[in-house]
Amino acid sequence: MTQEENRIKNSAVYVNRELSWLKFNIRVLEEAEDEAVPLYERLKFVSIFSSNLDEFFMVRVGSLYDQSLIKQPVYENKTHMTAAEQIDAICDTVREILPRKDNAFSVIQAELSKCGIKHLNLTALTEEEYHYLRRYFESEILPLVSPQIIDKHHPFPFLKNKEIYVGVHIENKGESVKIGIVPASGMFKRVVYVPSTTEVKFVLAEDLICFFADRIFRNCKILDKTIFRITRNADVTVEEGLYDHDIDYRTIMTDVLKKRKKLAPVRLELYRSDNVRLMQYLCKKLGLAERSVFMTVTPLDLSFVYGLESHFSTELKEKLSFSPLVPQQSAQINPLEPMIPQIQRGDILLHYPYENIGDFIRLLEEAAADPEVVSVKITLYRVANDSKVINALIKAAENGKDVLVVVELRARFDEENNIDWSKQLEEAGCTVIYGLDEYKVHSKLLLITRRSHNKISYITQIGTGNYNEKTSKLYTDLSLLTANQDIGVDASVVFTNLSIGNKTEYVQNLLVAPLCLKSRIIEMIDGEIAEARSGHEAWIFLKMNSLSDKTLIDKLVEASKNGVKVEMFVRGICCMKAGIPGQTENIVVKSIVGRYLEHSRIYIFGVGARQKIYISSADFMTRNTERRVEVATPIFSPAAKEKIHQIVKILRADNVKARIQLPSGEYRRVTPKEGEQKVDSQIEFYRQAYRAAKSAKASLAGNGKAGKKRTSLLGKVKGLFIRK
């Protein structure tokens, strides 16, 4: 079969990964367009859309750019597009989307202006505003800029990734036209606020530099000027040379980060400009095709929007932002009792951001002080900048515990942070390792080993998200805390294998990529196919970030053909089309994009007594199932199972933030039917968390003994692990 025949055949079921991701980012943009979302939050969604697109070009388009340089074409395995074809399709799609982003930003900016939040137009300033900004420019910015002229004596400079520049055409006393470039960032503030007692008025530094360019290039005639930036390939391949054991892994990663800053350009953006001459000049110097040039009327970097809030009055914050929601104390946990005995009595399943990560931190802190704890082992992928998790691990090591930390130095864009943490952990006495050759360690796994009366026991935590206090308030994730000894034994095997550089080939209960996760999932899908063929009810529920693993897609298609009902919640990339007669007609795919980033992974196979439930760190992507160390854990506890069933029930009821995938591969919002109550699943989860926490608090306060002995008990909790 030819490539073209393959492409036609597969277009019915498969969606190209990169184009599917762009559809996801459109769903993010829809939140910016949604008038039901508070105005300032809509502005943040425009910023998220833009930063998502930045990373997409740096990583995904960067990778395709590298592939396009290979003489022998590389075909994507589902839609059989070449790298060059994918880049063309991406550029065409982005060019179609950008006007929507510009329009959304323009509409939001106009509405914010009515509320007194004004991004000033420099061509429409009052006289007072003009004089203030001119003085500010001359005193605060002009002394710090570093303009460059490009001619035969001054070569074209290296332009940094995502840095904003002002480019000018200048003519100097009748000489030929030259190009001038001014970096628009430096030791000066990017957002310049204009004094006002009643409004928040501001401009951006790059706009001031462009506006007052004649004060930089004095005695020159400025023919034209524009603001621009480039995006460079950041998909650094670090496999070669990484595993030379005579070289420190951290040193190699540090070198890689330096290299990342100098990789090939993949995109040029021009702000409010149709300057064809400058665009063509930059393309020539940067080696870019004109297809990779994008014009926009939105500021090139929208990260500044997050700082605006600090200038809002309390009244404005309430009017323009989401109502504050605070992670609650889990109703399963007594805050007056140590964590370990509570976990020993029964599994605890935490649901972030609705429930607080503080109880997990408390578990680590208690383990650090508990004389019966002999070791703490953990895999770290991303952590907060001021990490309580790291502090607890350091404290455990200082208290003489055997602390093993598997730090993934290749966590994209967190490498530098992880390098710093690994040094601090080592200095504190922790054993730090960097995982397996060629396999990122992406699992979220903690094992606390205790020795009591010469008996070894385990406390294990397995989660779907990172050990990060900041993202635990922004991402939806699940975290299982268990004293199940069989799971603890499996986790111990995983850590032993990581320590000696082996992949885990088999454990009894956990699913562990790369060798024994995907195969076990296929077995469970096959089990449902067999049930359906026998005339029994067969059901699969899957929630994840992305679906792109072709083997698993094909297995799900097979399940659908055999009558297995498959329900999927896939937030981002979905390389399969649902609802296609004879192929995926028994598959429903939905995506929820809302206030919080859907990040939890849930796998459910079967119904009734034979049902199996897992939570996992792994998406159904080849990189997760075959190229990373991932862990999925079964849920055994009836209470935890019921909690997941409730989560699934609420997700399925969402008719506010859910989108359903159509057979075309496009998405449309799920809307309430006539008379049907609106359900925003994320808000409903918070309502439930608030109700449960309130009920648990009332129950605790109503307990006579607990009420009378609260102070005494708190003292015991604090002193429980402080023994000589």
C-alpha positions, 0 to 999 in steps of 0.5 A: 500500500502506498503512503497516499493510500495509507493516508486516505485509509487512516484519515477516517480514524486517526488525527495527526498529533500536532493538529489535535494539540492545536484543537486543544489550544483552541479549547483554551482560547474558547475560555477567553471568548466565553463571556461567562468567565470573569474578564480578568480570567479571560485575559489570563486564558489568552496568555495561556493560549499564547504561552502554550503556543510558544512551547508548542513551537519550541518543542513540537515544531522544533522536533519536526524541523529536525526531522525535516532535515533528514534526507529520507522522509520520516512519516508520522505513524497514524496519518502518514504525514511527513515532517514538512507536511506537518509543519505546513499544516501547523502553520496554516492552522495557526494562521487561521487561529491567530485572528481569533486570539487577536479579536479576543484580546481586543474585546477583553482589552476594551471591556477592561478599559471600561473598568478602568484597566487601560493599556494605553495607545501611545498614539492617543495619549493625553499631553500629561501622559505623553510628557510623563512617559517621555521623561520615564523613557529618557531617565529609566530606559534609554540609558539601559538600552543596547542598540545595534546597527547592522552593516559590513562593520557590524554583523547580524547579532544573535537573537535570543529565544522569545526575547522581544526586539525593536527593529528599525529601518534607518537612513543616516545622512543620505547613506544607504538604508540600514537596519537597527535592532534594539533589545526591548528587555534589560535592567528596566521594568517591562510594564510601565504604570502611568500615575493615576488615582482612579485608574490602572494605566500602563504601557509596555517597555517595547512599545515605548522603545519603538515609539521613541526610537528617534531618541535612540537613533539620533541624527537618523531618519527612521523609515519604518519600525516594528516589534518582533521576536523569534522562537527557537527550537528547544527540543534538545536531544540529550541521549548521546554522551549522557551516559558516559559514567566518567562525566557528571550527569548534571554537568551534561544537562547544564551544557544542554541548557546552554545549547538550547538557547542557541538552537535554530529559529522556527518562528518569527512574530511581528507585532502590528507590522506589515513591513515586508522588507524587514520581514524578508531581511530577518527571514534571510538572516535567520534561515526561515521560510516565510510560512513561519512568519506570523503577524499579530496585533496582540503583545508578543509576550502576554506573561505581564498580565499576571502582574496587573492584579497587584494594582487592582482594588479589592472591588476590582479583583472581586468583579474581574476574577474568579471567586477564591476557592481554597483546598479543603481538609480531606474529610477522611483525615483527622487533622489532630491525629498523626498521618501514619496510623490513619493510613494504617487503618485504611487507604486515603485518596486525596483529590487535588486541588479540592483537597489540601496537599498539606496532609501529604506534606505532614506525612513526609514531615512525620516520617522525617521525625518518626524513629521507626522510619528507616528509609524514605524513597521518592521519585521527583519530576517537578517540584515547587521553587520553595518546596516543603517536600524537599525540606522534609526529605532533607530533614529526614536525611539529617535525622539519619534516615536512608533517603533515596531521591530519583531526580529526573533532570530531563523534566522539560523546562524544569531541568535547571530547577532540578539540578539545583535541588539535586545538589541540595539533597546530596549536600544534606546526605540524601542519595540522589540518582537520575533514573534509567538510561534513555528513560525519563522517570515520570512516576509519582511514587513514594515509599516509607519503610518502617521497622517496628518490633523487628517487623518491616512495614510500608506506607506507599503514596502513588499519584497522578501529579507532581509533588508540587505545592503550587500546581496542586492548587491548579491541577486536578490530581489524585493521590493514594496513601496506602499501608497495603503491604503488597503494594509496598512490596511492589514499590520496593521492587521498583525502587530497587530496580531504579537504584541498580539501573534495571527496568521493572519486568514484573510486579504483582499489583502495580503497572510499571512502564516501560515493560509491564504497563502497556501489555497489562492494559492491552490484556484488560482491554482484551478481557472486555472484548471477550466479555462483549463477545460472550454477550456480557456488559463490557465497559471501559472508562479512561481519563487522561491528558493525551491519547496518541499511542497507536497500538492502544488506539487500535486496541480501543477501536477493536474493542468498539467494533466488538461492542465494548462501550468506551468512555474517555475524557482526554483533555488535550491530544486525541489522535482518534476520532470517536463515533465513526460507524463501524469503527469507533461508534461505541467510543465517546470522547470528551474534553474538559477545559476550565478553571483548573487543568485536568491532569488526573489519570483514571483507568477503569475496566469492567463492571460489577465485581470484576471491575478493576480501577487504577490511577496512574502517572501515564497518559496513553502516549508512546513516550509514556508507555514505552519511553518512561518509567510510569506507575499505575496503582490499583484501587482496592479500598471500597471507600476509595473506589466509591470516591472514584465512582463519584468523580466519574459520575460528576465528570460525565454530568458536566455540561458547562466545561465539557466538549464532546468530540464529533466524528469529524475530529472537531469538538463542540460544547456539551450544553444542558438539555431543557430543564437540565441543571448546569453542572461545572464538574470542577465547581461541583467537586469544590462544593462537595469538598467544602460540604465534606470538610464542614461536616467533618469539622462539625463532627470533630467539634461535636465529639465531647472528648475531642473538644475537651482534649483538643489542646492536650491532643495537639500537644501529643501530636507535636511531640509524638515523634520527638523521642530521644 
